[in-house]
């Protein structure tokens, strides 16, 4: 009886432990270039998902990333593993109040890493200064 239930329970616990480790892991010893590559790739993939969303919604972007959950979950996790948090800011139009633009920021946890900015234009920008990247920072 113990083998009948013990082995499957042990396997399930091992799988749950592995899943928990995978979703909470970080690459603390990765190089800045590797971490920054994860962040910029995440920004580009999220921007692509947002652009596809806008194409299907008459050029309107979502107020949150929630409608894109399936498309942005992996890029958000990849950025987190690289030591970055991604912040989405919808930008309503002054003329009609609809969300016609957005800004995405990748902010590092470590001070010597660059922060990144991208918006609906697709121009990726970065700064090494200890602040979030902005639209007036140099493109990369």
Buried (B, 14 or more C-beta within 10 A) or exposed (E): EEEEEEEEEEEEEEEEEEEEEEEEEEEEEBEBEEBBBBBBBBBBBBBBBBBEBBEEEEBBBBEEBEBBEEBBEEBBBBBBBBBBEBEBEBEBEEEEEBBBBBBBBBBBEEEEBBBBBBBBEEEBBBBEEEEBBEEEBEEE
